[in-house]
Amino acid sequence: MSPQTCSPPPGPGRSRRRQALAGACVAAVLALAGCQSSGATKAAAKPAATTPGAVTIAAAPQARTLSDCRTLAPALCYGVRQFLTAYGIEPLLSRGIDGRGQSVVLLEFSQPSGNTTSDIRRDLALFDGIFALPPARVQVITRFAGASAPYLAGGEEAADAEMVHAVAPAAVIRIILLPPGDLHATAARFAGALRLAPSLGRVVAITAGAGERCSGAAGVAELNSALQADEDQHVTVIASSGDNGAAAIPCPGPASPAYAQGVNLPASDPLVLAAGGTNLQADRLTGSYIGETAWTQPGARLPAGAPTPPASSAQAQQLLPKASNGGSSVLFPRPASQDGIPGIGNMRGVPDVSADAGETTGMAVAFSLAPGNVITPADGTSAAAPFWAGIIALTDQYAGHPLGFINPAIYRIGRSPAYHSAFHDITTGDNTMTYPTGTVTGYRAAPGWDPVTGWGSPDAQVLVPLLAQEPA
């Protein structure tokens, strides 16, 4: 079977990665290609300091070396070095700005029995071996989930950890596991995890979400209070905006989800840096940046004669189109940092920034699944949130202190003459979505901030020093 049929393992988070794991995408994948980087950076080769509570994961041996992903499938994914080069991260790594001394906290859902899972330690070791990265350091916190197998991981968790490790290879990754479910079912524990986060690290990435209209006032207040506590302790919280284009995530329960214009929590909270999605175009060999468009992805099609799955099922979700969520909050007034920004009305505008989310333009990530190994692109806005968490970890190291609530600084740079040097301004594409229940009219990407890609994606070699100079 053609490698183009490869699908990532299922994940519970916002990107709703493709759920079917094609049998041909297992043991033979590494032998076919491996998406190998051409080498580690100087910074990545340096040993990292020991961190209490973090498990150092030795890299798995990798016999075959390839420069990119083209032999896996045409235009399927970028190797790590190419991806980091496209976003201006490689020059920082070569100068020793690699996240050392920093910790990134990931809020992830533990895996229910029966899900396709891997071991996060083996995933990271495989990933490091393929891309010549230093051993990852990871710690899993189970106080909220009570997991008996803490290293059991779904595709979302593994991809999030690998994205952070690629961008900030010397940073410690701390994973707070939450019970299986969604943001509604675990709201109290979700807020509790946010309150715990400052004791573990000063950068938090969240790839789960729920439509604003689905949350009660008490739950919204509890979430906002926890985020306020994080801000008070100089923690930067990044969340993926969502993958439903201009529509909010439908509320759980109905057999036929109703899609309506809206944005999602926690990304819509003004105390969160909301990350939308793009499609990246870069040179597949060198990583040289070519351009980006707003992320959209057509829906899949059922094989001929296949029965139509229930509308609320995971399989049905995979048939739907996807795009970068954005628009206006119905809960939160416009924060001061967004005053005077064209396209933003009286309410909080989403997203703030963006990064690659494309199913055929993502960074390669690896999963150690029996009976073999799988390599696939990281996709969805849930790839953008941990990417930005890695960028902020680099910035905190560069600055010598945690920047904490970063949104005002992002918007000051967006308004400044340095904007077009620090950001890639995405001006092509939109997030209008057509669902079985009708079309949800969205927005177009435009010069400057827009409700599809925010200010755009970073050129990190320029943005990181600028952010580090911003007032604490």
Protein Blocks (a to p, Z undefined) as FASTA:
>chain_A
ZZklpccdddfblnopafbdcfklmmmmmmmnoppafbdcfklmpccdddehiacddddd
dfbdcfblmlmpghkbccfklmmmmnommmmmmnopnogoiacddddddddehiacddfk
lmmmmmmmmnopacddddddfklnopablmbccfklmmmmmmmmmmmmmbccdddddded
dfklmmmmmmmmmmmmmmnoccdcdfbdcdfklpcfklmmmmmmmmmmmmmnopacdddf
bjnljaccddehiabdcddeddddfklpmkbccdddddddddfklopafbdcdddddddd
ddehiacddfkbmklmmmpccdddedddfkbccdfklgoiahiafbccddfbdcdfbfkl
cccddddddfbdcddddedjklmmmmmmmmmmmmmmmnopaekjaklmmmmmmmmmklmm
mpccdfedcfddcdfkbccddddddehjdfklonopcdfklmmmmmmmpcZZ
